[in-house]
Amino acid sequence: RGGAMSDSKEGSIKLTFFLALVGLTLMVLAVGTDFWAELNGRADPDNTTCLAAYFGVWRHCLRTIDTLDIEPGRGSCGPVELPGVSSCSYFRFFTSGEDAKIMDGNVEKHHFIILAVLVLLSLCLMILGSLSITMALNRHPDFLLKLSATFFILSGLLVTASILTFQSACRALLGSESLRPVEFAYMWSIACAAASAAIVVFAGVCFLLIAYPGWIQRLLGICRRKGGSA
């Protein structure tokens, strides 16, 4: 356990750790921003402004956009990146338990509460994995490397579950009878979360392969034997 770590192994760990930190950064960016999805109301040419909404894990925002800034021929308001005035508020069911509405559509709070729990757990696991790797680089025990791999793979699975939960919440919102006719689209924050999930799972698998180098040799041997028999 106390043997010195080879330069090649240490370099592989540091490179994979950098990749995992990229995944962690993307997840922090996703959780801290409100651009998971947008709802665009109809752009009435008789009105000078129209409404669009965008929301994330914690908040929803209503954006007033000048219809003159909308692309000609576009029937809906938006996209929300256009200049306008935004009014944002946190989902009240996190604090007071009150129901929330987005563009008059009912938000099913249990979806967002589950979503919040999943993203927070995934971030905690990513942080624990990062701490384990830091300790592994300092003390060289392989069990910390295996532990961090488990943390990163589990966190990626939780992020995937959070994305599926958010999609379920959006389907419930779009199915609300009181929702105005709108155009719906996912945005870049959820793309960051999806990229984070893929990266941390890949990093976790790489850590496992570094911790169990014999696996690679066995796999190569199996491939050679199959290739020789063919």
PyMOL commands that set and color helices and strands:
alter all, ss='L'
color gray80, all
select helices_A, chain A and resi 7-32+67-69+92-94+109-139+142-174+188-211+213-229
alter helices_A, ss='H'
color red, helices_A
select strands_A, chain A and resi 37-40+49-55+59-66+84-90+100-102+105-107+183-186
alter strands_A, ss='S'
color yellow, strands_A
deselect
rebuild
show_as cartoon
